[in-house]
Amino acid sequence: MVLVAVLVGLAAYAFQTRPHPSTPRPAPALFPCDTTETIDLRLKGSGGKLVEAHRSSPSEDWQLTQPSSAPADNAVLNDLLLTADQLRATDTLASVPSGQDLGLAPPQLTVDCLLRKGASYTLTVGSQNFDGSGSYARVSGDSRVHVIPSAAAQKFQKVLAQPPVRQSPFPTGSPSPSPST
């Protein structure tokens, strides 16, 4: 009986003192431009196409300044910033292989953001990787080349191709509602 108690005690001790796997920390944001801090956003394509948006503070609505001055679709830009802030590299290269620019010189797309406290970040996006699952990218201040998910690169490209102009609540040419009498 004493032997059983000792064995149970040893088993409990071994279970309690065994090493526990540490919870992996999520990778830091690759491009930390989020909806709560970003006040300027600029996307530039390799063909020179440009979309710029500005707001005085994160609580204000976005205004497009390029390609034309117009109220911006806040939902589209905030969704884009959510994508930017959650962007994580699926792979990282310490350096660009000799003789290859990976579409980064010149880049296919450049995304710049300015935060309200003055910090700014630039993401340059190049060609897709060999299987099309990601695109090569660099972040300002980091010499490494990262592979980012193709879905994120496509979302940036979509905003560049279709600037997020806020739609009027009334279609052009339709009468506006008249006040009730």
N, C-alpha and C positions, 0 to 999 in steps of 0.2 A: 504494500500500500504506500509506504514511504517512497519507494522507487517510482511509482506512478506519479505521485505529487511532484517529485523532483523533475521528472521528464516533462510534465505539463508546465512547470515553472520555467524550465530551460526553453521549451518551445515558445512560451509567451515572451520571454526575454529576447530570443532570437528574432521573433516577429517584430517586436517593438524597436529593436536597435538596427535592423537591416537598413541599408542605404535606400533612400527614396529617390526616385528620379526627379530631378529638378524640373520645374515647369519652364519650358523654353520661353524666353522673352521674344515678343514679336520684333521683327526687324524695324529699325527706325524708318520713318517716312523718307522716301527717296527725294520727294519734291514737296516740302512742307508748306503748301499754299492752300489754306483752308478757307471756309466760308466766314469764319469768325475774325479773321485777321486781314485777308486780302482786300486791297482797295483799288489796285490796278492790275489788269490782265491783258496780255498782248500775245497774239498768235500770228506767226509769219510763216508762210509756205515757201517752198523752194522757187516757185514762179513769181514771188514778190507779193502774192495776195496777203492782205493784212486785215486782222480784226483786232480792234482795241476796245476795251471797256473800262470805265472808271466809276467810282463812287466815292463820296467824301468820307464816309465811314461805313463800317460793316452793317450798320443798321439802316443805311440808305439804299434806295433802289439803284440798280446798275444803269448806266447810260453808255450807249455805244458812241465812240468818237471816230472810229474807222470801221468799215469803209464809208460810212456816213454817220451823221449825228442823229441819233434816235433813241427813244427809250428801249432798253434791252429786256429780253425775256429773263427775268430773275431766276426762274426755275431751271432753265437750261444752264446758265452760268454757275449757279450754285451746285448743280449736279456735276458739272465739269470740275469744279473745285473739290468736291467730295471725291471724285475719281483721282484727282491730283494728290490730295492728301493721303489717300489710301494706297497710292502707287508703291509697289514693292518690286524689287528686282527678282526675276526668276533665276537669273544667273549673272555672274559678274566676271569680266575679264580684267586681269591686271593691266594688260596693255593691248593695243591693236596689233594683230599679226602683221608682220612686215609685208609691205606691198599692198595692204588692204586698208581702205578708209571706212568700210562698213556703212557707206552712205552718209557719213558724218561730216564730210568735207567736200562740198557744202552740205549742210543738213537738209533733210526733207521737210522738216518742221522745227520751228523754234517757239517755245512757250516761255514767256517772262511773267513773273508776278512780283508785285511790290506789296509788302505788308505795312500796316498802319504805323508800326514802330520804326520803319525805315529799312528793314532787311529786304533784300531782293534775291530772287532765285531765277536761274535760267535752265531750262530743260531743252536739250537738242536731241531730236529724234532722227535716226538714219534709216537704213534699209531694214527689211524683215530678215530674220534669221533663216537658216537653211530649210526649216520645216514650216515656216509661216506662222508659228505660234507666238512669236514675239518680234519686237523691233529693237535694234541697237539704240542706246541712248546714253547721253552724258549729262551730268548735272554740274552747274558752275561750281568751281572750287574742288572738283574731284576728277582726277585724271583717268580713273577707271572707266571702262565701258560696261554698261549694264544692259541686260535684256529685260525689256518691260513687256507685259502682255499686249498682244496685238489689239485686243478690244479697247484698251486705254488709248493707244495710238490712233485707232480709228475714230474714237470719240472726239479727240482733239481735231483730227482732220475734218470731221463732219461739221464742227462749229466753224472751221475755216471756210468750208465750202458753202455753208448755209448760215450766215451771220444771224445770231439770235435776236432778231428785232421783235419787240413786244407787239403782239397783234392788237389792233384796235378792237374794242368790244362791239363795234358796229361795222359791218363790212362797208367798204367804199361804195358810195352811191345809194346806200340804204338810208331812209330817213331816221333821224335820231328820235328817240321817244319824246313826245311832247308832254309838258306838264299837265296833270289832271286839273280840270276846272270844277 
